[in-house]
Amino acid sequence: MAGDKSKAGDASKPARVPSRAASASQRKAEPISASSETGRKTPTRKALAKAIKKVVSKTTARGKANVAKKTAAARPRSARPVGGSERITPSRRMTPKEITQLFERFREANPAPTTELEYSTPYELLVAVALSAQMTDVGVNIATRKLFPVANTPQAIARLGVERLLPYIANVNFTRTKAANVVATAKQLIELHGGEVPRDRDALEALPGVGRKTANVVLNTAFGEGTMAVDTHIFRVSNRTGLATGPDVRAVEDELLRVVPDAYLQNAHHWLILHGRYVCKARVPDCPRCIVRDLCHFPDKTPGNAPPLEVAPARTRRK
């Protein structure tokens, strides 16, 4: 009964009326939207547009960066930064006197330069060069040492066919494409040139898989003509030293044909390739042992103690 009286007493008490301040704070705490239950206000259209613009801007910037990376990766090595520097062009070009001195030293060091591809006939050279695209000469020689004892004429290659040719050149990249070009070239030589390699640029470049550089190599090495086959090594050496500068291989080729003295033109192609392959390397040029370093105008030479300039093998003195 006492408990019931207590309850009755409580019920008889008047209810409290909230003050104006309490009502205001209560109104502030009321949800303003469905999203405010999480403690966040619903963003306005302006805020949404700003956020979307920011995301699009970041995505676009990221996309441009990826495109730039892919573009840089697609550039030929000769056009990329070398030797830890973004500069491949020299401070100035070589003078005619310096160019003559450069080739004089190359000739004294290596009087009879030639290709490192192994061949015995113009046709073997044509096949070897066709296989050498984006390959080392060592890798091509491995393939031709197996192939040429079996088939080293257009007639023999045509009889062999693509499928039977493939095992001999399995170590070469783009194997099937190159095999198809070699067989097609053999058939075209038989049909149009009596099975002989033509000594003519247009006829050579009309052969399947044969471009200007391959034609230049064959004309120079097989037929002794003063052509200039500019590959990645020659492009790099010519631009670095100031011998012949240009933005692409054709521009460098034309400049080399203009500035190289006639007396050195036939062998210049081989001297420059060998120098680029073994001394003026892409990543870190071996400037300390370069025999033409004092003539070279490349500003970012590799530091190091330079040995005495030797343009020919040391000779033993007679006692």
C-alpha positions, 0 to 999 in steps of 0.5 A: 500500500505504501508503494501504491501511495508513492506512485500516486504521489508521483503521478500527482506531481505536475510535469516539468515544462522545458525552458526556452534554452532547452527547447533550442538545444533540443531542436539543434540536436534533431536530425536535419536529414536522413544522412545526419543520423551518421553525424554528417550533413547532406552535401549541397550540389555545389559541394558535390560538383567540387568533389567530382571535379577534384576526382576527375582532375586527379584521374586525368593527371594520373592518366597523363603520367601513365601515358608519359611513362609509356611514351618514354618506354616506347622511345628508342634507347638511343633517344633516351637519357644516357649516362645518367644525364638527360643530355645526349646532344653535345655542347657543339659540333665537331669541326672538319679537322676534328672529324678527320682526326677521329677517323684517322685514329679509328683507322690506326686502331682497326685498319680493316673493320667489318661486321661481327655477323658471320657470312661468306656470300651476299645472300648469307649476309642478307639473311643474317642482317634480316634476322638481326633486328633487335638481336645481338650479332652473337645470337644471330651467329648461333642460328646461322651456324646451324642454318647455313650448312643446311641451306645457304642459297635462295633455292635451298631456303625456298625448298626448306619453307617456313615450318622447316626453317623455324627450328634452325632460328628458334633462338631468334626473336619474332621467329615466325615473322622473320622466317616468313620474310626470309622464305618470301625473300628467297622466292622473290630473289629467284623469280625477279633476280635469278637467285642473286642479291641485287646491287640496287637500293630500290630492289633490295628495299622491295624485298620482304622484311628489308628496310633502308638499314638492311639495304645499307648494310648489304650495299656497304659490307657485301658490295663495298659501297659508301653507305651509312647504316645508322643503328642505335649505336651509330645514332648515339655516338654521332649525337654524343660526340658532335660528329653528326647530330639529328633527331632521328636515324635518317637525319643522322645518316644524311649528316654523316654522308655529308661530313665524313671524308670520302677516304673513310666513308666505306669503313665509317659504319663499322668503326662507329658501330664497334665504338658504340658497342664496346666503348661509347655504351648507352648507360655508362660510356667508357670515356676513360679508355676512349681513344677520341675522348679529347675530340668528343664534345659530350659534356657529361663524360664518365669520370675516371683516370684516363690511360694514355691514348693508344690508337693501336696495339702496343708493340714490343720493342726489339732488344 
